[in-house]
Amino acid sequence: MRRHIAAFSAMLLMAVALSGCISDGGTDIEWTIEVYGEIPSSFSIEYAELEDMPQSSLEKQIVNGTEEYTGVSLSHIVELADPLGNIDAVNCIASDGYILTFTLSDFNNGLLVTAREGELLDEESGPVMLGFNIGCACNWMKQVVGLEFYDKSNSLGLIGDVANPIYVTIDDIRDFTEKDNDFTVLELFTKVAYYPQAQTFTVYSAGGENNYPISMIGDSTVTYANGKFNVDVAGEYFSDVESLDCVWDPNA
């Protein structure tokens, strides 16, 4: 799996720069969503193309009732992407680099939202928002600029007692660390806002699970080679690592 990292980074910067291009009349909106990963061919979706696609709607529960959101069904995007048969996960990326991970089945239940209650989204929320009729409001995302399809077995889980548990591919990690390899566990846990009161972390690998004090995350290194993630914790080497689990035990 290969990603055009430089091109996508430039696209992110362009999306941020153009986020104010929503005119009062709802025309001349400039926004690009990059669709990539383990699909036959990466492609971009411009805002004008979203307007021409089949429209769907969903209702979001709010304190005083519901709001109707309109946009393009993510199941339609999946059809366009035509992901390979083993693909079971999708990462959604916002213009500020925030990442949300979904199973492919859950992803199919969402929308690329462009309007709320019949009005185009404002600059703060849009022009394109991720919306779902499953789960909590934390599954919604403002200013979507990337959709990445992948096989979860090719990713690394950053999970446990963190604010935003996600699974990330090597391309994701290289983007947010701006490094090619040799990432510290601290860098990765910082991305998902690990709980500062956590006491330990667990390395889950093909060989089982191993626990270490959280104080060691700054000296623990994650490397990527031959399509696999590996972790070195104070000289102990683990290959084919599946996830890193941050652990806070309130009773400890």
N, C-alpha and C positions, 0 to 999 in steps of 0.2 A: 504493500500500500504506500502510495507516495502523495505528498501534498505540496503544492506550489507555495511554500511558506512566505517567500518574499512578496509574491503577488497578493496573497491573502492579507498580509500585514499592511500592505499599501491600501488594500480595499478597506480595512478597518479604519485607517486614518481618514480615508476619503469619506466613509460613512459618517464619522464623527463631524468632520468639517461641513458636510452637507445636511446635517440634521436640522438645520434651520431653514431649509429650502421649501418649507410648506407655505404656500401663499394663502391669503385670506379666502380666496375662492376655491381652494382645494385643487388647484392645477399646478403644473410644473413641479411636481414632487420628484425629487431625485433620491433614490435609495437602491442599494444593491445587496442582494442576499446570495452568498456563495454556497453552492451545494457540492459536496465533495466526499471523499473517503473511498470505501470499498464499493464503488459503483462503476458501471461500464465507462462513463465519461463524466468528468466534473463539468458543471455549468453554473452560470449566474442567472439570477432572476431580477429583472428591473421592476421598479414599482409599477410602471405602466403595464407590464405583463401581468402583474397580479390583478390589476383592474379588469383585464380581459379574460381571466380564468373564471370557472364556475364559482359562484359565491354560496357560502353557507353561513349559518349563525348559531350562536349558543347563548345561554343565559348564565350570568354570574350572580350568585347570591350576595347581596349587600345588606347592611343593617336595616334599611327601610324598604326592602323588597328585592327586586332583581334589575339587572341592566342587560340589554341585548348588545352583543358584540358580533360584528360581521367581518368576514374575510374569506380566505381560501383554505379549504380543508387540507390538513396535513396528509391525509390519505391520498389526496390528489398529487401532492408533492412526492410522496413515496412512489406513486405510479410513474411520474416523470423520471425519478432517479433510477428506478428499476434496480434496487440493490441486489447484490449477489445472494444466493440461496442461504448462506450461512450467517447473514447479517441479522443481529438481534438487538442492536443498541444504536441510539442516536444521541449525539451531543449537540446542544443548541448554544450558540455563542452570541453574546451581546456586544455592542460597540465598545464597551469598556473592558472586554475580555472575560466577563463573568460567564461561567459555564453551568449548564444544567444537563443532567444525564437522564435519559428515558429508555425504557425498553421499546422495541419497535412497535409492539402491540399497543402500549400506552400512547406512544407518539401519534399513532393513527387517529386518536380521539381528540386531537387538538386543531387549532386554527392558526393561520397567520393573519392576525386581526389587523384591519385597516380602519375600522369605524366603530364608534360606540354610540348607541342610541341614534343611529342615522347620521352622526357627525364624524368627519375624519378625525383621527387621533391627533392630539396636540404634539408639540415638539418634545415635551418631556416624556411622553409615553411611546410615541411613534417616530416615524410614520408607520412602522410595522411592529406589532407586539405579538408575543406568543401567548395563546390562551387555551385553557383546557376545561373540560367539563368533568374532570376527575380530580380527586385529591384536593389539596389545599391551595390557597392563593400563592404559596411559595413556588408553585409550578408555572406561574405566569412570568413572562420576561419582557422587559421593555427593549426597544431598539435592537431587534434581531438582525444579525448580519451574517451568520454562518450556521449551516446544518451539516453535520458530519456523520455519515453512516459507517458503522464498523462492526466487526465481530468482537464481542466482549472478551473472548479469550485472547485477543491481541492487545488488551488494555491493562492498565494498572489501577486497582481500586484504591481510592483515598477515602477511607470510611471510618465509621465508629463515632466517637464523640467529637464531631466537627460540625460547624454550622452548615456546611454545604457538601455533603458526601457526593462524590462523583467518581466516574471511571474515565481515565484519560489515555489517549494514545500517545505514542512518542512525539507525534507532531504537535499535539496540544502542549505537552511539557516543554518542548523546544520553543514554542511560541511564548509561553508565559514566563519562562526562566531566561529566555534569550541566550541559552547555552545549547551546545550540540550534544553533550553527554556529561556524565559525572555530576549528578544533581544530589544535593543533600536532602535527607528526609525532612529537615526543617523547612527548606524551600517549598517542598510539596505540601506539607501540612499547613504552611502559612497561606497557601493559595486557597485552601478550603476552610480557613479560620478555625484551627484546632482549639479545643478548650484549654485555656492556660492552666486550669487546675488539674489537667490530666496527669496521671502518675506514671503510666506505662504506654508502650506501643507494641504491637504484635506484627511480626512478619509472617504472612501466610505464603508458603511456597510449595512446590511439588513434594518437598521432603517433610512437610508438616507445618506446625506453628511454633514460633519462638518469641518469647517476651523479653522486653528490655526496659530499663528506666527511661522515662521521657527525656531526661537530661542528656541522653545520648543521641538525640535526633540531629544535632548540629554536626556530629562527627560520623554519622552513618551516611553512606553513599549509595545512590541508585545509579546503575549503569544499564545501558541497552546494547545488546549484541545478538546478532543472528535471530532477530525477531522476538527476543525474550528480554524481560526485565530481571536484573540481578541486584542483590543488596549485600553490601559489606558493612557489618556492624562490629567495630573494634576487632577486625581481623577474622571474624566469622563470616563466611561467604555462603550466600543462599542463591541458588539459580532457579530460574523459572518461577519468579515471584508473581503471585496473583493479586495480592492486595497488602496495604499497610493500614492497620487498624489502630486508631488512637483510643486509649482507654482511660476513662475517669470513673473511679469507684467512689461514690459519695460516702460509702461506709468504711472506707479504708482509713 
